[in-house]
């Protein structure tokens, strides 16, 4: 590397390691094996979200080694550091799940702190689960240095009695066992077969939805995200990603040039087209708030309404993320959307090419059944629907595939925490027509917006999925049937209307009308509000309490870094 090139690529880090007055810093870095030659090169942060606690990120040390090799080959000096990861699947249904969304903020904060403090020249972030993906992207937006995110990839599907399994099947098996539909032995067999190795949960749950979004936004190189976690090709693209960071620095290509209003619109189109997780709403709004881009929940509704579902993905469909990769991958999805003018093809990506240029090289596997044509979609409009009304003035989110009821009217069954609702379901106290309301689980009230997959899966496992509606100011993401409405804003803990509900109140939802209401007069609601006071917070000190004091409502992405 010539001296002229070095001076262009390592401008930031010279403040840290150049000059006689920085001898102590160099001495400490030499203690870890770096040489004068290493310190003269661009210093590249490798932000790893590796953890032994759960399969999603378990393999990221392997990928980090390849990333670092790529950085070295391109003339840089990699400096790896770690941040946290909390598994949604492991903590689901416990108090620990409250930490999941909170971890997104800590991931962003910790990466920002390490990179700013050490004046690194560029960053590559490795992520592979529900909150590490948005957390790393939020950090890259804040730092606005030449950088990219590499997704660790999907887990292979499990197999049981001739069918593919994901962790969703385990949650549904819990409900089936509770209702006597399967034996303890069969539950154990499903549990043991569902997750055969490292990688993120295999359906179009939050991780794979956010991976899809990351490529359509341009912050993850096209073609890298959907390669499975344990495939040899993942190591190859990890090496290439390491090289690419140096090219980004040379071109001075930054997230602010990539994550634009158009990129956010592409993100929601990608989520809608794949029947993706409702958490994409929360995280895309968070990206907008971090980047100070005007983008609202109503924009999301409009984009989803015009975007057909064209990927037949679990949990609402038949196929896993690995099936999608084999069919042609996210690149083929992008080509479908670009050709139909459903995304902005001129959005720039970290490869230096536009989305349209990247999509042009898509290859479709003959006779694949995963990614449909826009002309023959699974559903004419996307799966993300925003409802508003006197129960959710700022909005609520429901995911639809097309086989659900569009209306529901029934009595409220009130639960002030997830555990109580789950116990009622397990004891078969929920009846057809009921509206299960789980409140005080919002960003402030939880705190942390627990995801109620255990409750929803148990209801589906008992065969009540099409007959019971669920509402929460927390989150529902993995529903396969019925109306499951989350992200109700404002939440109960800040005095949102959901806090005023009483057992037996009649709740009326009409999806086509985009309405969600409780059949109470304004006068009755005002009287109840006058007599309402918030319960004591669950936490009064520590990270949970700090988060509750800072966090915004769901319609603002539940961010703590709010300008």
Phi, psi and omega in degrees: 000127181290159180297325179295318179294317179304314184295334178280326187270343186238028185302316184294313188288346179298330179297330183276322193235359181260147173097158181299326183287353179255017182300321181295320178298317179296321179300317181292323178288329175292335179296336178264009174105359180284149180250173176301321179297317178300317185286343177278348182269167173301136179263119187246123177282133173247098184274107186256138177252030180300144171203153173275349186270086178113155185282335190304314187250007187298330186265006188287341173297320178299313181292325179299322179298320179288322176301314181295324176296321178294320178297316180296318180298330181272359175101017179248170175246111181281141175230105184274138172219160186246156170225187192271165172209134176238125184280121175298316185297323181284317185275349183311132177085004178236172176300332181298335181296339178298335181283346187298301181294325177300324181297330178304316180292320181291324176299310179299314181298315186291320178295316178302315182296314183295315183291316179296315186293327182260005172052046182288153186275335180198169184218141164235128182252131177258125181221161181196019176213183194307315185256342177289329179294301179295326180298317179292320180295320177301320179295318181295323176298314181298314185289323181051045171257160172306120190194165175207165176245135175245123179276136185288339174105165186275149170292153172288150178291149170279170180224135178208123177050046173080008179231151177286145180238149165233177179299335176303322181295329178292315179298320179291327177294328176300313178296321180294322178293319180298329181266008176081013183278334175227162181274167176298326180294320179290321176302316180295322180295318178294315178304318185283340185259342193292324187237090189280354180178189183295157178128164181282157184309137199282342179276185176276056172280197187298316185299308182289330173298314181290330175295317176299314178302318185298325177286320180288337173280337178098359185274341171249133183302135180302132178092353182264327188291317190275359173293128185302155187303319187258010178285145177301327181297336179295322177296321181296316181287332176296318176299314180297322179298322177298318177296321187297329181300319179294325177293324178296319179295317180299323180273355185051045179267120189239161179305328181295338176274346185254310183271089182247180175304316179298321180296321178295322176296319175299321181301312182291323176300320179295317178295316181295318184292338181256008184060038189284179186296142174295343176296342176299330177296310182300313186284324178293322174297324177295319177301317180298317181294320179296321183271358181058043178256127176297117183197125189235172177296331176289327174298320180297317178301316182294319180293316180297322183296331182262001184249118180284153171279121181236359178246125186270076190251145169298149011273348181272342183242209190257337196244159178263174180297326179292323174300319179296318177302314181293331182286339184147347171075188181298330178299319178292319175303315180299319180297317177303314184288322178294313182298330180267007181059034179265348171227165179275108182289344183271005177294130182282147177239171182291348175281351185091351177261162175276168176303317181297319179295320178292318183293335185299335182267013181298144176235125181263131176289128181304138175067016177293150183240010187273312185251112183278174172276157176295330180289337180229067186282168172289323180210143187290334179230159187294166187277355183261116184236135179254124177253148175221158179166194185289349177266340180214074184302328180261000174119155172218157187241134174227142177254128181236144171254329178136349181255013181266163167294148179262352179224154173205135175223122183192175183280141179285134169249113193264129175225131184266005172199157185299319184301322181292321178294317181296319178298319179296320178295313182298328179272009175057040178267356179263132186244158176307137181095342181294155170245107181278116182253118177245112187235178188058031175241017182282188181304317180273316188290323182305302347288163171110003173054064176304148177265131191264039182299325180297319179291312183296318181293323178295321178296316178296319180298333178271001179082016183257004187304324183272355187244351183237136174256145179238140177229141175205154169269002167271222187227141165241134181225327191258021184295142177249345180213160168074182182262114179232109193245121182235189178059028181299126186227132001284157185279171183297319188295337178257015176089019176298159184303334179298334178290339187269354182293148175234157180307128177094348174305141182272123180251136186232120179239134175228105186295317181299326178275356182057039186241146175216112187222153166256139185278071177226147179287160175301325180294318179295317178296321179295321179294317179296322180295322180296333181261003183267144169219147184290147174290166177297142179295151179291330182228137180245356177209170178083188188297323180296314180294320178299315179299314182299327180287332188258336194286145174272171179285168186301324182289353171248023174080005182052041180270157173255342179264074187253124180262000000 
